[in-house]
Amino acid sequence: MRTARRAQARGGSRGRPVRPGLAGVAFLGLAGSCLVVATGGRLARQPLAEPPTTWGGLLNPVSTDSMSVLPALLIGGIALTLAAWVRAYVLAESHRLSARAGLVLLALWMAPVTFGPPILSLDVYSYAAHGMMLATSLDPYSTAPVALPLGSPQITAVDPLWRSSLAPYGPLALAVFRAVHTLTGGSLIGRHRFRQRTTRTTGWLPRGGQSRVTPAGQTTWTVLFLLRA
């Protein structure tokens, strides 16, 4: 009798996806994402560039007088994120991770990047500078950002390497830069926020569509699509 009940209980549990370790996967990926955001911004900081804000210390200059642990922490954050992705794949392969849970993981892991500073690049400030140039009737193809008013946040935040360089972007990209400059009122922080939101939104659309049309039996491939960079 007991054997029959156990067999029945096992049979009933097979139809319900269980998620042991899902909280651990979520925390692992979140920790990795936080490490990348906490270190990647400072490593991109240039001594002669002045960002509009330090983002709560996340963009404080890195001392060059001694060795820094930031690169190691950045690599560690990437490793944690990769480990979480692999673990999520294992859970999906064993049908313990649904497409909806994959979306939740994606949102959680993206949160630090969405609300954090630029990571490993100051290009967003160069985009803002070219947007301001177009708004002030300057031609980015014949004039460099250095032509902007002295002390302007749009020029002081740009990587010194690009302050005297002409725009390498096409007309469509420059039109987008100008439109964003207009929409954000020239705010560098607003421009960065807008770029983050737009990037995340355009990334969510195909992922959400994929999760809708993928058959239930192909959960593994859905999660791979949802969590890929």
N, C-alpha and C positions, 0 to 999 in steps of 0.2 A: 504493500500500500504506500509506504513511504517512498519507495523507488519510483512508483508511478507518479506521485505528486512532484518529486524532484524533476522527473523527465518533463512533466507538464509545465512546471515553472521555467525550466530551461527553454522549452519551446516557445513559451510566451515572451520571454525576455529577448529572444532573437529578433523579434519584429520591432523592438524599441531600441533606437541608437543610444548607447550609454556613452558618457563622456568623461571617463576617469582621466585625470591629468590635464584637462582643458584649462583649468585655472592656472596651472603651472606653465603651460604654453603661453597663455595670455600675459602672465607676469614676465616670463623670459623675454618675449618680444618687446614688451613695453620697456623693460630695463635696458635692452639693447638700443631701442630707439631714443630713449632719454640720454644714454651715453653718447650717441652719435651727435645729437643736438647740442649737448653740453660742451662737447669738445670741437666739433667741426666748425662752428662759428669762430671760435678763437683762433684756430689754426689758419683760417682764411684771412684774418685781420692783417692789414698792411700797416707798417709803422707810420706812414705819411697819409693814411686815409682815416677820415673821421666819420664813422657811421652816425646816423641821426640819434641813436640811443645805444646804450650798452646792453640793452635787453636784460636788465637785472644782473649784470655782471657776466653774462654769457659771451659778450664781445670785448671783455677787458683785454688789453694788450698782453701778449705772452713775453715774458722776460727772456732775453737772449743771453743773459749772463750765466745761466746754468742749464743743465739738461732738463727737459720737460717730460712729464709722464703723459701729456695729452695725446701724442700719437699712439702710444700703447693703449690708452683708454678708448680711443677712437676705433682701433682695430678690434679691441675687446667687444665694443658695442656692436660692430658689424658681425663679429663671430656669434654673439648672443642672438642677434636677429636671424642669422642664417640657421642657427641651431633650432630656434623656434619654428622657422619655416619648415625645416625637415621633420620636426616632431608633428607639426600640423599635417604634413603629408602622410605620415605614418597613421595618424588618427583617421584621416580621410580614407586611406587604403583599407582600413579595417572597419569602415562604415561607422565610426564613432564621432565623426565631425560632419555636421550638415552644412549646406550652403549658407543658411542663415547664420550659423555659428561662425562660418568663415568671414562673413560680412562684419560681424561684431568684432572679430579679431582684427580685421583690416582697419576698422574705425579706431580701435584702441591703439594700434601701433602707429597710425598716422597722426594721432592727436599731438604728440610733441613736435612733430615736423610742421604741422599746420599752424601752430601758435608760436613756434620758435623763430630764431633769427635765420638769415641765409646761411647755408652750410657749404663750406669749402669753396666758396665763390662769392665775389663781389659784383658779378655781372648784372644783378638786378639794379644796382645803382647806375651802371652804365646805360641800361635801358631807360632809366628815369631821366638821365642827363640828355639823351637823344630826344626823348619826348618833350622835354622843356625847350630844347633847341628849336624843334619844329613849331612849338607853340609861340615862340618869340621870333619866328620868321628867319631862323638860321638854317642853312643847308648842311646837314650832317655829312654829305658827300664831299663838301669842299671846305668845311670848317670843323675843327675838333671841339670837344667839350670844354677845353680850356678857354674858349671864347665866351663862356657864360660869365655873368657878373662875379667879380672876385668875392670870395667868402660865401657864395651860394651853397647851400647844403647839397644840391645836385652835383656840384663839382668836387667838393671836399670829400664826399663819400666814395667817389670813383677811384678805382685802383690807379695809382700814378702811371702805370704802364699804358693805360688807355686814355688818359686825359688829353694827350696830344695826337691821338690816332683818329683817322676818319672812320665813319661808320662802315662796318663790313656787312651790315644787314640789308636785306632787300626792301623794296618799297612797301610791301605788305606788312612786314615786321615793323617798319618805322611808323606806318599808319596806326598799328596797334599801340605802339609806345605813346604816340600822341593822344590817342583816344583814352588810354589809361591815365595819362597826365591830366587830362581834362576831367575825367570822372573822379579822380582822387584829389583834385585841387592842388596838385603838385606835391602832395605829401609823400615823402619817401616811405614812411611806415605804411601809409595807406596803399601805396603802390605795391609794396611787398605782400601785404595782406591780400590784395586783389589777385595778385599772381598766384599765391598759395591756394586761394579759394577756387580760382578758375582751373588750376592744374588738378586739384583734387576732384572737382566736379566732373571734368571731362574724363577723368580716370574712372569715376564711379559709374558713368552711364553704360559703357560696354560691359563692365563687370556685373552690374545689376541685370542687364539684358541677358547675359550669359547664364546667370543663375536662374532666370525665369524659363529659358527654353531648353536647358540641359535636362535630360531624363534623370530620374531619381537614382538610377543605377550607375550614373557617371559622376557621382559626387566628388570623386578624387580629382577628375579633370576640372571640375568647377572650382574647387578650392585652389588648385594650382593657378587657374586663371585669375582668381580673385586676389591671391597673395603675391603674384609675380610683381617685380619692380616695374 
